[in-house]
Amino acid sequence: MCGIPLDLAHCACAEIPADVTMVRSVSSYTGWLREAVTALKYQDECARAEHLGNHIAKLIATLGDLDALTFVPLHRTRQRRRGYNQAELLARVAGVRVGLPVLSALERTRETASQVGLHASERQLNVRGAFSFIAGVQLEGLRIALVDDVLTTGATVGACAESLIQAGAHSVSVIVLARDKM
């Protein structure tokens, strides 16, 4: 369920949020991938989304049994400041490559502090109630892949998955470029 190879680290299945079926990542948040994600996210290098989204697509293609992709939303203030949502860019590239629709299914209902530097319990409090599904988006019975750039504690994707399940999704798999804690 956690997607961590047993020869690399301990199993983290017990740490996966309740509404998440499984977590898969391209790699750990180190080296070239860390540099690429940082450039995409904080240095306005959105052209990197094409290459990084292809890595996500290759991972999704190995999973099968998915109906649609969605992504972790940014609050409108942060998205306006950044100019784009890196998770959405990754999902859109991957969606085209694997032939799955990308749904704008979630919204961030309130601005949250950056998760960087927060402990697991602080991260959960920070995102609690911060996401809701967008009315009118049909999720009933769908097997959804939730795309994000980096997974650390799972607090953000857990909160998103909870909203997707409440909206009627059958299952939520989390697909990220990098795992920060492996």
Secondary structure, DSSP 8 states (H G I E B T S, - for coil): -----TTTS---GGGS-TT-SEEEEEEES-HHHHHHHHHHHHS--TTHHHHHHHHHHHHHHTT----EEEE----HHHHHHHSS-HHHHHHHHHHHHHT--B---EEE-S-----TT--HHHHHHHHTT-EEE-TT---TT-EEEEEEEEESSSHHHHHHHHHHHHTT-SEEEEEEEEES--
